[in-house]
Structures are given as C-alpha cells and as structure tokens.
Amino acid sequence: MKKKVVIGCLAAIAMIACAAGFSACKEEGGGHTHIASHHEAIAATCTEDGMPEYWSCSECGKAFSDAECTEELSVVSPIPALGTIW
C-alpha cells in the first residue's frame, strides 16, 4: 500500500513539473503573485523513496525551494531509498 502512495505522489509531482514547463507565468507581463502551497519533506526509508520539502504555485504550477517562491526548481527529484543496511 505504501508503495502505491509513493508512486501516486511521484506521479502528481511529475504532473506539476510538466505543468510548470508548459504554463506561462504572468510575472513579467503584469502582476502575477505566486500562491504557495507547502509540500512537507518525506524521509527516505530502507525500501521507500523520500521527497524533499518544496513549495508550488497554484496559479502557474511552478515548484520552488523556498516559501517566498524566489528559487525555482526545474524538477522536484525524489530522494532514493536507502537500501537495507545490516
């Protein structure tokens, strides 16, 4: 079940990344203010990938590394599973 949730999250993030690439932000042409949604970090485990903390704009779909939406991310990459450590 966890694996399906992680795969679903990764698919959602991929869709956000695609939307960010295809949607034009109105910043330059007239007053777009990013509306940031916070995405909590998910720690990687031995068997499951994790995700970094990031923010996304509900208006333009872009992803950012900061709450002020000044550092745009080209892609939100998963944190690889740690593997089993004996």
C-alpha positions as CSV (number, residue, x, y, z in Angstrom):
1,M,0.0,0.0,0.0
2,K,2.8,2.4,0.9
3,K,4.4,1.8,-2.5
4,K,1.2,2.8,-4.3
5,V,1.0,6.0,-2.2
6,V,4.6,6.9,-3.1
7,I,4.0,6.1,-6.8
8,G,0.9,8.3,-6.7
9,C,2.9,11.2,-5.1
10,L,5.6,10.9,-7.7
11,A,3.1,10.9,-10.5
12,A,1.5,14.1,-9.0
13,I,4.9,15.7,-8.7
14,A,5.7,14.8,-12.3
15,M,2.4,16.4,-13.4
16,I,3.2,19.6,-11.5
17,A,6.7,19.6,-13.1
18,C,5.1,19.2,-16.6
19,A,2.5,21.9,-15.9
20,A,5.3,24.2,-14.8
21,G,7.1,23.7,-18.0
22,F,4.1,24.4,-20.2
23,S,2.3,27.2,-18.3
24,A,3.3,30.7,-18.7
25,C,3.7,32.8,-15.5
26,K,2.3,36.3,-15.8
27,E,5.1,37.7,-13.5
28,E,6.8,39.7,-16.2
29,G,3.7,41.0,-18.0
30,G,1.7,42.2,-15.1
31,G,1.4,41.3,-11.5
32,H,1.3,37.5,-11.0
33,T,1.8,36.8,-7.3
34,H,2.7,33.2,-6.6
35,I,0.3,31.5,-4.3
36,A,2.5,29.0,-2.5
37,S,1.4,25.5,-1.3
38,H,3.8,23.8,1.1
39,H,4.8,20.2,0.5
40,E,6.3,18.5,3.6
41,A,9.5,16.5,3.2
42,I,9.2,12.8,3.2
43,A,12.2,10.9,4.7
44,A,13.6,8.1,2.6
45,T,13.5,4.7,4.3
46,C,15.3,1.4,3.6
47,T,12.8,0.5,0.9
48,E,10.8,3.6,0.0
49,D,11.9,6.8,-1.8
50,G,11.5,10.1,0.0
51,M,10.8,13.6,-1.2
52,P,12.4,17.0,-0.4
53,E,10.4,19.9,1.1
54,Y,9.2,22.3,-1.6
55,W,6.5,24.8,-2.4
56,S,4.4,25.0,-5.6
57,C,2.3,27.8,-7.0
58,S,-1.4,27.0,-7.6
59,E,-1.6,29.7,-10.3
60,C,1.3,28.8,-12.6
61,G,2.3,25.3,-11.3
62,K,5.9,26.1,-10.8
63,A,7.9,24.5,-8.0
64,F,10.2,26.4,-5.6
65,S,12.7,25.6,-2.9
66,D,11.6,28.4,-0.7
67,A,8.3,29.8,0.7
68,E,8.9,33.2,-0.9
69,C,8.9,31.5,-4.4
70,T,12.2,33.1,-5.4
71,E,14.3,29.9,-6.1
72,E,12.5,28.0,-8.9
73,L,13.1,24.3,-9.2
74,S,13.3,22.8,-12.7
75,V,12.3,19.4,-11.3
76,V,11.4,18.0,-7.8
77,S,13.6,14.9,-7.6
78,P,12.8,12.0,-5.2
79,I,15.3,11.1,-2.6
80,P,16.4,7.5,-3.3
81,A,15.6,4.7,-0.8
82,L,18.5,4.0,1.5
83,G,18.6,0.3,0.9
84,T,18.7,-2.4,3.6
85,I,21.6,-1.8,6.0
86,W,22.6,-4.9,8.0
